[in-house]
Amino acid sequence: MESVIQKIEAQQKKSAVVDVRPGDNARVHQKVREGNKERVQIFEGLVIRVSRKNSLTSSITVRRIASGVGVEKTFLVHSPSILKVEVTKRSKVRRNYLTYMRGLTGKSTRLSGTDFDREAVNAIRDETAEAEEAKIREEQVESYDPEAAKAEKAAEEAEAKAATTEAPKSEAEKLEKQPVERAEAKSPAAEQNKE
């Protein structure tokens, strides 16, 4: 029998999460709010710690060197602000917490990589996160130039409508129209050269 706390945690958990391990190079897509605008910020680095793996409070600590300074960020995996976690490289390590990486610099920070199926590891489909990321992109485009966004959306709809209504042409019809199109393309250029 599940307790009340476990039921509440099960509601808040994401349905599927990428299997991130210590020693992985991970790219974390995080939703950031600045004022009334939202954007997606990507933080990429070495995963030095994975805590409470099957819990709602599971977290990963990612470390990278930015402008010669080591920066570590801890992300709650099931947080709604974390849209996506991608594993870019997997390394062979024998510890769960790679604190010794903090003291290393230069070539000594390199870990021996192992082969892994990148598509299989990262093939987690979370429709809500993908929809939210697409919505944020649309808002960014509209905030920069609303007229261009409307024109782009109208062009996409017209193209989709044309693709569905247009009957597939045979190869013979396409070949017959090619010389006509080439002749039409040459005639305006000839007029411009006469002037």
N, C-alpha and C positions, 0 to 999 in steps of 0.2 A: 504494500500500500504506500502510495506516494504521500509525502507530507505537503502541506500548503505551500511551503517555501519552494519545494521542488516543482510543483505545478506552475507557480509564478515564473520561476527561472526557465522552465520549458517554453513558456509563451514568449519570453524575451530573447531566447537563443535564435541565432540564424539557422536556417535549415541545413546549409552545407558550408563548410569552412575548409580552406586550403590546408593541407598537411604541411605545416612549417616546422622545421627542425633547427636546432642550433647548428651553426656553420653554413646555413643557407644564405645566399644573397637574395634579398627580397625587395620588392617594389611595392610600397604601401600607398594606396590612393585614399586620401583623407579629405572629407568635406570641411571647408573652412568658411566661416561667416565673418565678413568684414562690414560692419554697419548693417545695411539692408541688402547687401550683395552676397552671393555665395559663389565659391569657386572650388575646384578640385586641386589639392596640393599633393605632389608625389614626393615621397621620401624613400630613397633607395640606399641600402647599406647591408651590413653583415648582421645576421640575427645572432646575438650573443646569449640570449636567454629565452626559454619558453617556460611559462609558469602555468600550473593548474590546467593542463591541456583539455580535459573534458568538462570543465566547469563553465558556468556563465561568466565568471570573472577571469577566464583565461587571458593571458597577455603575452606579448612578445616584445623584447627589447632589441631595437635595431640601432647599430652604431655605424657612423660614417665619419670620414675626415672632410671637414669643410673649411677651406682657407687655412689649412695647417692646424686646425683645432679639432679635436675629437668631439663629436656631437652624438648623444644618445637620446633616443625617444622611445618611450614605452607606449604601446598601443593596446587597448582592450579589443580583442578580436571580434567580440560580439557587439561592439558599440555601433549604434546607427550611423555615426559619423565616418566609420571605416567602410568605404564602398567596395574596395577590392584589394586583395593581397596576391601578388604574383611572385612565384619563385623563379629567379633567373639563373641561378647557379647553385649546385649542391656540392658541399665539400665533406671530406671524411674527417670527423672529429669523434673523440671518445669521452667527451664531457657534456654535461647539460648546461653549464654556466661558464662561458669562455672569458673569465675576468682577465686572464693573462694577456689577452689581445690589447688591453689598454696600455700595457707597458712596451709593446712592440712598435717599431717604426720601419718604414721602407720595405725592403724585400722580405724581411722576416714576418711580415703580416700575411704573406701569401699562404693559403691553405691548398692542399692537394685536392683537386676536383674529382668528382665521381660522375659516371654517366647516369643519367636518369631521363625518363620520358617526360619532357617538359609539358607537352600538351595534355597528357593524362593527369599530371599533378595540378595544373592550373585550370582544368576543365570543370570549373564549378559555376553553375548557372544560377545566379540570384536575380530574378526578374525585377524585384523591387529596387535593388541597388542600381541595376542597369538603367531602369526607367528614370530614377532620380538623377543619375549622371547625365543622361540625355537631356533632361529638363534643365539642369544647370547650364549645360552648353548652349541650349537655345536662349536662355535668359542672358547669357554673356553676349551672344551675337546680337540680340535685340538691343541690349544696352549700348553697344558700340554704334550700331547703325540700324534703326528699326525699319527704315525703308528698304534697305538691302535684304534684311531678313524676310520681309514680306514678299519681295520679288523672288528671292531664292525659294521660298516655300511654294509660291504660285508656279514657278518653273518646274519644281519637283512634281507637283500635282498634275500639271499639264503633261509632263513626260510620262507619268504613270498611267494617265488616262489614254494617251496616244498608244502606249505599248499594249494596253488591254483591248482597245477597239481596232487597232490596225491588224488587218488580216496578213498572215505570213505570205510573202511574195515568193514566187518561184525564181530560180536562178536565171532563167531565160529573160524574165521581165527586168531583173536587175541589170543584166548585160545590155539589154536594148536601151535603157535609160542612160547608161554611162557616157556614150558619145555625145548625147544631147547636153548633158550637164557640163561636159568639158567645153563644148562650143559656147555655151552660155557664159562660162567663166572667162573665156578668152575675149569675148566681144567687148566688155567694158574696159579692159586693159588697153585694147587697141584704140578706143576712142580717146582715152586719156593721153596716149602718146602723140596723137594728131595735134592736140592743143599745144 
